[in-house]
Amino acid sequence: MKAAKYLFPLWAGVLLYALLFVVFGPRGVSAQHQLQLELEKQEVNIEQLRQVNEELEDEMNSLLYDRDTLTVHAREQGYALENERFIRIVGFRMSQKNTTSAGIVYAAAEPQYVPTETLIIISFCAGLSIFACMAVFDFLRYLRERH
């Protein structure tokens, strides 16, 4: 029976490893939470890209099918009709319309986790520490009983 208690450190190490793996491992709760945050960021980015796409499609349709919009846009770029003339003022820039951005490239970050080897080392050290404490207490008890 006394020898069976020394199996406790082994089971404690295995239990600690399982707990650490579930929480901090490559597919653990922490990594899943980080991936969920990345998914939410990606969904927001996709929604922004949809809005940009709608704006660009609207602008493209306006330029393709509305002659007045095409004329205004051409004038902003410095073009004129055959019968029009421009007076250019030195030092004065034409106001250029801001173009719509095509969106932002967003690369997902890799989740941060504790490597499996590190979890094994931590669990082994914890089990070894428990074993050493139990051995020291048994040795001290043996010395007390001997005297």
C-alpha positions, -999 to 999 in steps of 0.1 A, spaced: 0 0 0 29 23 8 43 18 -27 10 25 -44 9 61 -31 40 68 -52 17 64 -83 0 97 -72 28 119 -87 24 100 -120 -13 106 -121 -9 142 -110 16 148 -138 -8 133 -164 -37 153 -150 -17 185 -151 -6 178 -187 -41 172 -198 -53 204 -181 -25 225 -195 -30 209 -230 -68 217 -229 -62 253 -218 -29 264 -234 -22 237 -261 -22 242 -299 -59 235 -300 -67 246 -265 -92 271 -252 -67 300 -254 -59 293 -291 -95 289 -300 -103 322 -284 -76 339 -304 -89 323 -336 -124 335 -328 -111 371 -324 -93 367 -357 -125 355 -373 -144 385 -360 -117 408 -375 -119 390 -408 -157 394 -409 -154 431 -402 -128 434 -429 -151 415 -454 -180 438 -446 -158 468 -452 -147 453 -485 -183 448 -495 -191 484 -488 -161 495 -509 -172 472 -537 -207 486 -537 -193 522 -538 -170 513 -567 -198 495 -586 -220 525 -582 -193 548 -595 -186 525 -624 -223 524 -633 -225 561 -631 -195 565 -654 -209 539 -678 -245 550 -681 -247 587 -669 -233 611 -694 -233 641 -670 -213 621 -644 -188 612 -670 -185 648 -681 -180 660 -645 -154 633 -639 -135 641 -671 -134 678 -662 -120 669 -628 -92 650 -646 -85 680 -668 -104 671 -700 -128 694 -718 -152 693 -746 -142 705 -781 -157 739 -777 -144 746 -741 -112 763 -731 -93 763 -698 -75 791 -681 -47 776 -661 -36 796 -631 0 791 -621 5 778 -586 -32 767 -583 -39 730 -584 -71 716 -597 -91 700 -569 -88 663 -574 -115 641 -561 -104 616 -535 -105 581 -550 -120 553 -530 -95 528 -515 -97 493 -528 -96 480 -491 -70 469 -467 -50 437 -469 -54 420 -436 -34 389 -427 -46 368 -399 -23 363 -370 -12 328 -359 -26 319 -325 -1 319 -297 1 287 -277 25 267 -255 43 240 -274 35 204 -264 71 197 -254 70 226 -229 37 212 -215 53 178 -211 84 193 -193 62 213 -169 40 183 -161 70 160 -157 87 185 -133 55 189 -113 51 151 -110 88 148 -101 85 176 -75 55 158 -59 74 126 -59 105 143 -43 83 159 -16 66 126 -8 100 108 -6 115 135 17 85 133 40 86 95 41 123 97 48 118 122 76 91 100 91 114 70 89 141 89 107 116 100 135 104 65 140 139 51 141 148 73 171 
